[in-house]
């Protein structure tokens, strides 16, 4: 395996949990809520959903493991907030894929027209 392949493999390993976390509707809604409303307690995040405390905690843990949210203690509560850096990482991955598709389409166009 070449050095370029190992770098690509490490990037894939980094991206998979990020996109897996983003790919779940419930987690996506939690992220959107944190993005629009700012830091919130788990109880506040549950207030407008039908999620149990355990389900909310599980989804937030997946988001935290993917680096999309972080939490801090505030008395007896845990306050969750968005980690924008990982969203920027997702955007960079999507931009890279978009450029690759654009390049492939350009090559196809040249082949067909040439």
C-alpha positions as CSV (number, residue, x, y, z in Angstrom):
1,X,0.0,0.0,0.0
2,X,1.4,3.4,-1.0
3,X,1.7,6.4,1.3
4,X,-1.2,8.0,-0.5
5,X,-3.4,5.0,0.1
6,X,-2.6,5.0,3.8
7,X,-3.5,8.6,4.1
8,X,-6.8,8.0,2.3
9,X,-7.5,5.1,4.5
10,X,-7.0,7.2,7.7
11,X,-9.2,9.9,6.3
12,X,-11.9,7.3,5.6
13,X,-11.6,6.0,9.2
14,X,-12.0,9.5,10.4
15,X,-15.0,10.3,8.2
16,X,-17.0,7.2,8.8
17,X,-18.2,7.9,12.4
18,X,-18.8,11.5,11.5
19,X,-21.1,10.7,8.6
20,X,-22.7,7.8,10.5
21,X,-23.6,10.2,13.3
22,X,-25.0,12.7,10.9
23,X,-26.9,10.1,9.0
24,X,-29.4,9.4,11.8
25,X,-32.5,11.7,11.7
26,X,-32.8,11.9,15.5
27,X,-29.1,12.9,15.9
28,X,-29.4,15.3,13.0
29,X,-32.4,17.0,14.8
30,X,-30.4,17.2,18.0
31,X,-27.5,18.9,16.1
32,X,-29.9,21.3,14.4
33,X,-31.4,22.2,17.7
34,X,-27.9,22.9,19.3
35,X,-26.9,24.8,16.2
36,X,-30.0,27.1,16.3
37,X,-30.6,27.3,20.1
38,X,-27.1,27.1,21.5
39,X,-26.0,25.0,24.4
40,X,-28.8,23.0,26.1
41,X,-29.2,20.5,28.8
42,X,-30.3,17.0,28.0
43,X,-33.7,17.7,29.6
44,X,-34.1,20.8,27.4
45,X,-33.2,18.8,24.3
46,X,-35.8,16.1,25.2
47,X,-38.5,18.7,25.9
48,X,-39.7,19.0,22.3
49,X,-39.2,15.3,21.3
50,X,-40.6,12.0,22.3
51,X,-37.2,10.6,23.3
52,X,-36.6,9.0,26.6
53,X,-33.8,10.1,28.8
54,X,-31.8,7.0,27.9
55,X,-32.4,7.4,24.1
56,X,-31.3,11.1,24.3
57,X,-28.2,10.2,26.2
58,X,-27.4,7.4,23.7
59,X,-27.7,9.7,20.7
60,X,-25.7,12.5,22.4
61,X,-23.0,10.0,23.2
62,X,-22.7,9.0,19.5
63,X,-22.5,12.6,18.5
64,X,-19.9,13.2,21.2
65,X,-17.8,10.2,20.0
66,X,-17.9,11.6,16.5
67,X,-16.7,14.9,17.8
68,X,-19.8,16.8,16.8
69,X,-20.9,17.8,20.3
70,X,-19.2,18.2,23.7
71,X,-20.6,18.5,27.2
72,X,-19.8,20.0,30.5
73,X,-21.3,19.7,33.9
74,X,-23.5,22.5,35.3
75,X,-24.5,21.5,38.8
76,X,-26.5,18.3,38.4
77,X,-27.1,18.8,34.7
78,X,-24.9,18.1,31.7
79,X,-25.0,20.9,29.1
80,X,-24.4,20.0,25.5
81,X,-23.0,22.2,22.8
82,X,-22.1,21.9,19.1
83,X,-18.5,21.4,18.1
84,X,-18.3,23.3,14.8
85,X,-14.8,22.0,13.9
86,X,-16.2,18.6,13.0
87,X,-18.9,20.1,10.9
88,X,-16.2,22.0,9.0
89,X,-14.4,18.6,8.6
90,X,-17.6,17.2,7.1
91,X,-17.8,20.1,4.7
92,X,-14.2,19.5,3.6
93,X,-14.9,15.8,2.9
94,X,-17.9,16.7,0.9
95,X,-16.0,19.4,-1.0
96,X,-13.3,16.9,-1.8
97,X,-15.8,14.4,-3.1
98,X,-17.5,17.2,-5.2
99,X,-14.2,18.1,-6.8
100,X,-13.5,14.5,-7.6
101,X,-16.9,14.2,-9.3
102,X,-16.3,17.4,-11.2
103,X,-12.9,16.2,-12.4
104,X,-14.4,12.8,-13.5
105,X,-17.2,14.6,-15.4
106,X,-14.7,16.9,-17.1
107,X,-12.6,13.8,-18.2
108,X,-15.8,12.2,-19.5
109,X,-16.8,15.3,-21.4
110,X,-13.3,15.5,-23.0
111,X,-13.4,11.9,-23.9
112,X,-16.9,12.2,-25.5
113,X,-16.1,15.4,-27.3
114,X,-12.6,14.5,-28.3
